[in-house]
Amino acid sequence: TTAALVRPLLGISPSAWEEAGQVMGEMQASIVVAAILQRGVAIKNPGGYLRNLTRRAAAGEFSIWPMLLALSATRLKKAT
């Protein structure tokens, strides 16, 4: 997947990616990586951020929707 190609560029370890895929599913993990990429320098430690979201997902405390809505809102603000 594209996320698997981008992952090393962001400094996300293979183990963090694998765990995210197992917990969230590959599609959701890929969306999270895309969101991390989109936020750029705002996320100082992408691997740690992904691990944190993976832990939250495993505990049932993470939903991708707020992340997507925040990205969408940011994009709309930049467009105006």
LOTORNU-224119 format. One line per field, with one value per residue (C-alpha): residue number from 1; residue in three letters; x, y, z. Coordinates in steps of 0.05 Angstrom, whole numbers, padded with zeros to 5 digits. Each point is the difference from the previous one (the first is absolute). Layout:
BEGIN
num: c(NUM  ...)
residu: c(ALA  ...)
px: c(X  ...)
py: c(Y  ...)
pz: c(Z  ...)
END
This chain:
BEGIN
num: c(1  2  3  4  5  6  7  8  9  10  11  12  13  14  15  16  17  18  19  20  21  22  23  24  25  26  27  28  29  30  31  32  33  34  35  36  37  38  39  40  41  42  43  44  45  46  47  48  49  50  51  52  53  54  55  56  57  58  59  60  61  62  63  64  65  66  67  68  69  70  71  72  73  74  75  76  77  78  79  80)
residu: c(THR  THR  ALA  ALA  LEU  VAL  ARG  PRO  LEU  LEU  GLY  ILE  SER  PRO  SER  ALA  TRP  GLU  GLU  ALA  GLY  GLN  VAL  MET  GLY  GLU  MET  GLN  ALA  SER  ILE  VAL  VAL  ALA  ALA  ILE  LEU  GLN  ARG  GLY  VAL  ALA  ILE  LYS  ASN  PRO  GLY  GLY  TYR  LEU  ARG  ASN  LEU  THR  ARG  ARG  ALA  ALA  ALA  GLY  GLU  PHE  SER  ILE  TRP  PRO  MET  LEU  LEU  ALA  LEU  SER  ALA  THR  ARG  LEU  LYS  LYS  ALA  THR)
px: c(00000  00020  00000  00051  00045  -00010  00008  00076  00004  -00040  00044  -00055  00032  -00022  -00024  -00043  -00030  -00013  -00033  -00044  -00021  -00018  -00039  -00033  00000  00045  -00048  -00011  00074  00015  -00049  00034  00068  -00028  -00027  00067  00033  -00052  00013  00075  00044  -00058  00013  00070  00004  -00044  00020  -00018  -00064  -00020  00017  -00043  -00059  00009  -00003  -00062  -00032  00016  -00036  -00059  00016  00018  -00043  00028  -00059  00022  00068  -00029  -00048  00057  00041  -00060  -00012  00073  -00002  -00063  00031  00061  -00045  -00035)
py: c(00000  00073  00005  -00055  00039  00066  -00031  -00002  00072  00021  -00040  -00050  -00066  -00066  -00025  00062  -00007  -00075  00010  00056  -00044  -00057  00044  00049  -00038  00017  00050  00041  -00003  00026  00057  00018  00001  00044  00047  00001  00017  00054  00033  00004  00031  00009  -00072  -00002  -00076  -00036  -00069  00016  00033  -00062  -00044  00043  -00002  -00075  -00008  00043  -00041  -00065  00029  00021  00074  00021  00017  00023  00047  00058  -00002  00003  00056  00041  -00009  00020  00062  00020  -00009  00042  00056  00001  00004  00063)
pz: c(00000  -00006  00076  00004  -00048  00038  00069  00000  -00025  00061  00047  00017  00018  -00033  00068  00012  -00070  00009  00068  -00028  -00057  00047  00048  -00047  -00065  -00058  -00031  00063  00017  -00071  00010  00065  -00033  -00056  00053  00035  -00066  -00013  00067  -00016  00053  00048  00022  00028  00010  -00052  00025  00072  -00023  -00039  00059  00046  -00048  -00006  00076  00001  -00056  00037  00061  -00042  00011  -00071  -00059  -00067  -00012  00045  -00032  -00070  00019  00029  -00063  -00042  00041  -00005  -00075  -00006  00041  -00046  -00061  00024)
END
